[in-house]
């Protein structure tokens, strides 16, 4: 076994020296906790990570019949329905604009990508305390005051639900730069000869060229972007929790699945069995949604 891993004359030795620590970290901090979470989902585990009584699928039934969990999936659906197309459109539009630049392309690419390195927690607190502060000294309310409008309690107003504006804008600011870079890479792979041939055939630059050449050539990149956006939307937690939670707790509205699981597993009840079952259900939903999207977009299908 050792000879097979190291290869003939130990040619694979340096490979394992460099990758070994990462493999060990992946197993210890990802695979083992994942398997342990699946195990806990079948047991009664309150206030402990050690399973006690075997419950079978009782935890799964409890999660799937909990109105709060169903509501959290509805919150995700609304969030994904807005943030996925908005981020896609914004990042694609910015990529098209940046790709047209000459001397400033590298500068603007870096400027738009920089928010990606910002912590979700830090960005959420900036949005909460500075830009969309509920008092009249917040940036958004200051702008409204210039036009004679009254201050808005952005994060506590539910009619209309202004908190969605805060959540969506912080997510757009954090993510658009990353997908801009992906679209720029896709745009650079489009052969210039296609545009030259289109110009010879009389195609007008602008919308016509984008519709019939640029957008179809970005199909693979678009599929990858949409898949990543949907998966990231399922994993939304930091912006929701840091924007809406307060010393009085978390409000009953706008609870995505991870916030629900956080309060179930680490809240007052600390029911890790039910929380683990919810995590497994969420992981299965993400996997099924990803596979269905990939099949729908024809990912991996051979071109005719």
FENKADA-V450491 format. One record per pair of residues at least 24 apart in sequence whose C-alpha atoms are under 6 Angstrom apart, sorted by sequence separation. I is the first residue (numbers start at 1). GAP is how many residues later the second one is. D is the distance in whole Angstrom. If there is no record, write none. Layout:
I/GAP/D ; I/GAP/D
This chain:
116/58/5 ; 115/59/5 ; 113/64/4 ; 112/65/5 ; 113/65/6 ; 87/85/6 ; 91/85/5 ; 95/85/5 ; 91/88/6 ; 87/89/6 ; 91/89/5 ; 95/89/6 ; 124/115/5 ; 128/115/6 ; 121/117/6 ; 124/119/6 ; 84/145/6 ; 80/153/6 ; 75/179/6 ; 76/180/5 ; 75/181/6 ; 72/183/5 ; 72/184/5 ; 72/185/5 ; 59/215/5 ; 60/217/5 ; 59/218/6 ; 47/223/5 ; 46/224/6 ; 46/225/4 ; 46/226/6 ; 45/227/5 ; 45/228/5 ; 44/229/6 ; 43/230/6 ; 41/232/5 ; 40/233/5 ; 41/235/5 ; 41/236/4 ; 37/239/5
